[in-house]
Amino acid sequence: MEVQNLERTDMLVVPESIIADSTIAEASGNASKELPTTAEIQAWIVSYVANLLEIEPDEVDVTIPFDRYGLDSSATVGLTGELADWLERDIDPTLMYDYPTVQALVRYLRTEL
């Protein structure tokens, strides 16, 4: 049986300094993920609220407070937890009390995160 040498010559060579820098960033939790746009964040929150309430996304008014939609504290904790996972950032569950509408929350997230 003959063994063939299948050496790849088309592989990308990455300098060690780049590998080390990215490894350090990932290990320290500073790997930067670009924050979604304002429209993407708003669409995500609107979709989440609409699914939760079993309504169409266009029925969610971004200027109406979350509590007027009947979202209780467990729903807001769930929303902020899912949002934090999606954004890959820590989000305080009480944030929705400081920013009680979709519009206010989105504005905060885009400026503060």
SULDAQUI-V284377 format. One record per helix or strand. SS is the DSSP state (@ for helix, = for strand). FROM is the first residue (numbers start at 1). LEN is the number of residues. If there is no record, write none. Layout:
ss->SS from->FROM len->LEN
ss->SS from->FROM len->LEN
This chain:
ss->@ from->16 len->12
ss->@ from->38 len->16
ss->@ from->57 len->3
ss->@ from->66 len->4
ss->@ from->73 len->15
ss->@ from->95 len->4
ss->@ from->102 len->11
